[in-house]
Amino acid sequence: MKIKKGFVVREVGGKKYAVATGEVAKSFKGMLGLNDMGALIFGLLQTDTTVQAVVDSILNEYEADRKTVEADVEKFVSQLKSIDVIEE
């Protein structure tokens, strides 16, 4: 799975947003506000990957409980899928 081609993350006024560009902007209207972890996950999803690979990358950077990170990543990915931002 990965983020559909055409989404970019930009920082505006100290806040990060995922914005649709090009062809994908015709079907996706708006922006996604991202916190720092959301921006990290969004970045990791720019290339084809799995939830487990994203979790492992986060755990390599941060000291956290694996089950908590897995639940958070799965929830975030599920939300992205529900708004058609992820391609599988």
Secondary structure as UniProt FT lines:
FT   STRAND          2..3
FT   TURN            5..6
FT   STRAND          7..12
FT   TURN            13..14
FT   STRAND          15..20
FT   HELIX           22..26
FT   STRAND          31..34
FT   HELIX           36..44
FT   TURN            45..46
FT   HELIX           51..61
FT   HELIX           66..82
FT   TURN            83..84
FT   STRAND          86..87
//
